Amino acid sequence: MEIVQKGRPLHVEVRQNTRLTAIKEWVRGHLEQRKRKAKRAQTIAIIMNLPEDIRRDIGIVDDSWMHQQN
């Protein structure tokens, strides 16, 4: 008895799996980046809602700290 093979060659399946993996990794990275941005925005909102004297006590005098890239 013969083993029935799929209609498409193996290299097509490998390419599709590689493409799928690349898409999954891109989506994962994109979601992580959005999460980091949301966390940063939340931190900025919390600090900006603090009274001026408390911000001064922790060393935040103006808004230049918001523009620093970490």
TAVEN-V108098 format. One record per backbone hydrogen bond with DSSP energy under -1.0 kcal/mol. CO is the residue of the C=O (numbers start at 1). NH is the residue of the N-H. If there is no record, write none. Layout:
co=CO nh=NH
co=CO nh=NH
//
This chain:
co=9 nh=13
co=10 nh=14
co=11 nh=15
co=12 nh=16
co=13 nh=17
co=14 nh=18
co=15 nh=19
co=16 nh=20
co=17 nh=21
co=18 nh=22
co=19 nh=23
co=20 nh=24
co=21 nh=25
co=22 nh=26
co=23 nh=27
co=24 nh=28
co=25 nh=29
co=26 nh=30
co=27 nh=31
co=28 nh=32
co=29 nh=33
co=30 nh=34
co=31 nh=35
co=32 nh=36
co=33 nh=37
co=34 nh=38
co=35 nh=39
co=36 nh=40
co=37 nh=41
co=38 nh=42
co=39 nh=43
co=40 nh=44
co=41 nh=45
co=42 nh=46
co=43 nh=47
co=44 nh=48
co=45 nh=49
co=47 nh=50
co=51 nh=55
co=52 nh=56
co=53 nh=57
co=54 nh=58
co=55 nh=60
co=56 nh=59
co=63 nh=66
//
